[in-house]
């Protein structure tokens, strides 16, 4: 492993550890760096399959810890769609590899939030008995989920630029250059 690979591995390890720890403390609903870390991992880890594995591993570890501390809160029906949403978010991070710029960093919180909101709440719709399995039930599900979108969006607005900006400051790079080789 060369020096740059070691640096990337350390940065990803610290980001993932931060994601795990931050998700374990209750606070503002859905306020978490997880989506930002998934995009960051997708952009920095050269092997695509490994970036997805790192992202899913981080989420699985926090879910397992939450399940141990509060049964039923870590693992629940429909959760697979939450994992799928994070796979999509990590895949979106692949597009940052060849051409990272501030426009992408500014757009990323909106994209990551929308993907998480649409996919994860579809899981709620599918698995929760309180929603009729028709268009009105789907609309009700998304409407009831709206108060939670704020935490996701705010955390993505904070953590995505912080991760990429911090990475580039540490590496004395400017945006618009390649992040990692595909």
N, C-alpha and C positions, 0 to 999 in steps of 0.2 A: 504494500500500500504506500503510495507516494505521499509527500507532505500535503498537497492539496486535498487528496482523498481523506487523509487523516483529519484535516481541518473540517471538511464537510461532515464527516462522521461525527465529530465532536459537536458541531453546531446542531446537527439533527438530533443527537442524543439529548443535548440540553433542552432543545425545543420540545421534544417528546416528553421528557421528564417534567417540564413546566406544564405541558398540557395535561398530563396525568394528575399532577398535584392540584392544579387549578380547578379541574373538574370535580375533585373530591370535596371541595368546600362549597356549601350552598350559599347562594347570594342572589344576585340579579338573575332571574330566569333566562336560561339559554345564553348567558354571557360566558363565553369560553373561547380560548384560542385554537380549538380543535380544527375548525375549517381553515383557518390561516395556516396552521401547521401542515395540513394535508396539501394545500397548494404549494407551500414552501418545499415540502418533501418531493412533490411531483416535479418541481423545477430543479432541485439540486441533486437528487440521487440519479446517477446516470442510468441505472437499470430500472426500467419502468415497473416491472413486476415487483422489484424490491421496494420502490416508493409506495406502491399500493399495500404491500405487506406491512411496512412500517406504519402507515396510516391506520390500517385495520387493527394491527397489534396494539397500537396506542389506545384505540377506542375499546377494544376487547378487554384490555387490562383494567381500564377505568370502570367498565361495566361489571367486570368480575368483582372488583373491590367494592363497588356500590351494592352489588348483590349480597356480598358477605356482610356488609354493615347494615343494610336495610333490604331484606328479602322482598323481591318483586319490583324493586326500583332499578336493578341493574339489567335484568333480562326480562323481556315481556313479549307478548305476541305482536307481530308486525315489525319487530326491531330490525329484521333483515333489511327493511327498506331504509332505515337510518344508515346502515352499513353501505348499502348501494349508493345512497346520496354522497357519502364520503368517498366512495370509489370515483364517482363522477367528478367530484371536486378535485381529487388528486389528479385525475386524467386532465382536467383543465390546466393544472399546474405544468403539465408537459409542454404546453404552448409557450411557457416562459423560458424554456431552455434555449431556444435559438434567438429570441429577440425580446428581451425584457426591457420595458420602458415604463415611464410613469403613467401613461394612458392605461396600460394593462393593470398596473397596481391600483389605480383609481377605480377601474371597472370591476376588478376582482371581488370586492366586498358585495357588490350588488349581485353578481352572478352566483357566488357561493351561497349567499343568503337565499336567493330565489330557488336554487336547486335543493338546498336543505329543506326549505319550507314546503315546497311542492311535493317532493318525494317522501319525506318523513311523515307529513300529515296525511298523505294518501294511505300510509300504513295504519294510521289511527282510524281513518275511515273504514278500511277493510276489516279491522279486527275489533273495533269497539261496538258493542251492541247498541249504544245510545244513538248511533247514526243509521238511518234507514239507507238501504243499499240502492239508492237512486240519486238523481241529480240534486234534489233538495237536501238529502243527507250529506252529500259531498260539499255542497255550498255551506251548510251549517258547520261542518267539520273545519273547513278553511276559515270561516268567519270566527269560530271560537278559538282558533289558533293565532289569529292576528295579534293579540296582545304579547305573544311570545316572540314575534319576529323582531321586535326592537332590540332585545338582548343579543340575538344572532347578528343583526346588522351592525350594531354599535361595536361589538367585539371584533367583527371582521374589519370594520373601518379603522380600528385601533391597531390590531395585531398584524394585518397583512402589510401595511406600510412599515410598521416597526420591524418586522422580521426581515423584509427585503432591504429596507434602508440600513438597518443594523449590519446586515451581511455585507452590503456594499461599503459601508464606512470602515468596517474591520478589514476588508480586502482592498481598500482604496481604489475602488472601481466606480465607474459612472454608469448610469442606466443607458441602455441602448446597445450593450455588448452582450455577448454570449455568456450564459450562466454556467452551463455544463454541456458537455458533448453528449449527443444522443447515442 
